[in-house]
């Protein structure tokens, strides 16, 4: 991710991608290694499914099972190629794991700083589950946990900016925008705007989501940590669900607090994460 961020500074220089720089060589090495690892996982799983009927209901298993069914029903190789499956696995890892882990990281940082909210969240989790394993039905009853996660997403959205291309002449307020213009939408600035969220816009206050997202935003489009419209992140609900489960398991067993060595330096790469980690 950090290497790709460096590359983005040079993409506008014609022919730059063809130069054998150290950066380019390092990225090709990483790409080759990642592709090799994923290809090994995919081919082994595919072989096991064909030979022994191994049926694992993880994302890769479901994808391969669907692909095999498509090929069998069509009678010829109409499904996804190995290369297509590898690219999907890259998306699972980068988009799925990164956004959920970053959300969980910022949640633990803020719950460490605001111990009262950590205690309230733990009380709710123990009331709903006790020491039992979390199940799907109980997650919808974790109101305080949901409030906390929404507030974390407001302060530290996984992606700090998104882009949209204007396809037809569009009017935004008093501005006429011609087709072909690329708009940058600064999610993090909108999420921190005092005119929208009040004087405490930069403070951690989960109570603002106590009556749900639509009430806290007054039905305005000013809270969109995973984007909005037809291009909303397809993994939004999955990431939220995954983080809820992980946070529930942590709160059942641990009390968390930050080390005195922690330095609060949020840095935006593709996602916003702590530059010096979270001891």
N, C-alpha and C positions, 0 to 999 in steps of 0.2 A: 504493500500500500504506500509506504513512504517513497519507494523508488518511482512508482507510477505518478505520485504527486510531483516529484522532481521533473519527470518527463513532460508533464502538462505545461511546464514553463517554456518548452522548446518546440511544441507541436506545430507552432505557426511558422517555423523556419523551413522553407522548402528544401526537401532532400535530407533533412536532419536525421530522419529515421534510418537512412541508409548508411550513416557513418558508423564505423566500428569502434564506438566509444566504450569506456569501461562500464558505464551505466547500461548501455544497450546489451553488452555481453553478459552482465550480471542478470539482467531481466530475462534474457534468453535461457540462461542456465536454470533459473528458478522455474520458468515456464516448462522447460523440458522435464525437470524433476517432478513437478506437480502432475504434469500430464502422464508421466510414466507410472507414478503411484496410483493415480485414479484408473488408468487403463488396466493395471494389475487387479485392482479391486473389482472393476466391472466385469472383466473377462472371467475371473474366478467365480464370481457370483452367478454369472450367466451359465457357465459350465455346470455348476452345482445344481442349478434349477432344472437344467435339461436332463441331467443324469439321475438325480435323486429326488426330484420334485421338492427341493428346499423352498419353503414359502415364508419368507420373512417380510413382515408388514412394516418395514421402515420405508423411507421415501424411495430409496434405490430399488428395493424389492417391488414396490408397487409400480414403479416406472417400467422396470424390465418385464413384469408380468403383463402389464397393459400392452407393451410393445410386442411381446410374443403373440398375444391374442390377435393383435392387429395383423401381424404377418400371416398367421394361420388362417384367419378369415378371408384375407385378400388373395391368398394362394401364391403370393410372390413377395419379394423384399420391398414392401411398401412402408415399413415402419422406420423408426429412427436408426441411424447408423451408430457404431461405437463412438465415433467422434461427437455426434449429437448428445449421446448420454454423458460423455465426459464433460461437455460444456454445461450440461444441466447440473452435474455434481459440483462443478466449480461454483455455480450459482447457489446451490444448497449451502456450501461452506462459507462463501464470502458474504452473501446477502442474509442467509438465515442465521448463521452462527454469530456473525459480527454484530448485527443490530441487537440481538437478544443479550449478548454478553456485555455490550456497552451499556445498555439500559440497566442491567442488573448491577453493573459496577457503580454507576452514578447513584443508583438507589441505595446501595450499601454505604456510599460516602455520605449521603444526606441523612440517612437513618443513624449513622454514627455521630453526626453533628447535632442532630435533633433527637435525643434519646427518648423524649416524651412520645414522639411519633413512633419510634421503634417499639416502645412498650405497648402503645395502643394497637399497633399492627399485630404484635405477638399475642396479646389478649384475644383479639378477634380470631386469629388462626387457631389457637388452643380451644376457643369456644366452639368453633365449627368442626374441627378435626380431632381435638385432643392430641394424642401422639400417633394417631392413625395416618396411614399413607394418604396424601391428597387424591381425591377423585374429581371427575369432571363436574358433577352436580354441585359440589360444595364450593367450587371456585366462583360461581355467580353470586354467592352469599358473602364474599369477602369485599365488602363495600369500602372499608378503610384502606385496604391494600390497593384497591382500584384507584381510589383518590390519590394515594401516594404515587402510584405509577404514572398517572396522568400529569401530576405536578412535576415529576422528574422529566417526563417527555416534553413538558412545556419549557422547563429551564435548560435542559440538555437534549434537544431532539437528536436522534442518531445522525441524521443528515442535516447540515446547517443551511443548505441552499438547494433549490431545485430549479430546473429550467423547463420552459415551455416555448414552442415555436408557434407564432401566429400564422394561421393558414388562410385567413381572410381578413379583410379590413375590419378592425375592431376598435371600439371606443371605450377607453378606460377613464372615467371622470371627464375631464376636459381635453384629454389627449387622444388624438386619432393615430392609431398604429397600423402601418401598411403591412400586407402579407410578407412573410419571409423573415420578419424580425424575431430574434431570439431574446426572450425575456428571462432574466434571472429573478427568482422569487426568494428573498432572504427570510427563510422560515424563522431563524433564530432572532432576527430583529423584530419581526411581528410578534413572536412569543414573549418578547421583553418590553413591548411598547406600553408605557404608563397610561397613554390615552385609552387603551383597550382594557388593560388589566388593573389599572389603579396605581397608586403611589408605591405599593409593595410589589410591583411587577418583578423586581429582581430578587425578591425574597421567597423562601420555601414555605408555602402555605397551602397544603392539600385541601384545607377547608373550602377553598374557592370552587372545588369540584364536588362538594357535598350533595348538590342536587343534580349532578350529571353534567356532561360536557355542554349540551345545548343551552342549559340555564346559565352556566358560567360564561359562555361566549355571547349570550343574548342572541342566539341564532345567527351570529355573523361568522363568516369563514375566516377565523383568526387563530384556530388551533388545528394544525395539520402536520403532526410529526412524521407521518408516513406519506405525505403528499395528499392530493385530493383529485376528485374527478375520475375520468376513465383510466388515468394512469396512476391511481392510488397503488401503493405497494401491495402486491398480492400476498405477501407474508405477514401483513399487519396483525391479523387475529392470531396467527400461529406464534409470532414473537411475543405478543402480550400474554398468551396462554402459557407459553414456555417459561417466561419470566415469573409469572404468578406461582407456578408449581415450584420453581427453584427457590424463590423467596420464602414460600411456605415451609419448605424443608429446612432452610437455613434458620428461620425464626423458631421452629420447633426445637432445635437442638443447640443454638448458639446465641450469644449476645455479642454484637460487634461494636468495635470502637476503633478510631483511627490512631495510628502510631504518631507520636510527636514529630517523626521525621517526614510525615506526609506534606508535600508541597502542592498547593492547589493551582495547577496550570493546565486548564483545558486547552487542547490544541486541535484545530480542525484539519483532518486529512480527508478521507472520504466520510469518516464518521468523527464525531467529537469524542476524544478520549483523553485521559489524564497523561500528560507527557512523561511524568516520572513514576507512573504506576501507583498502586494503592496499598501501601503497607498497613 
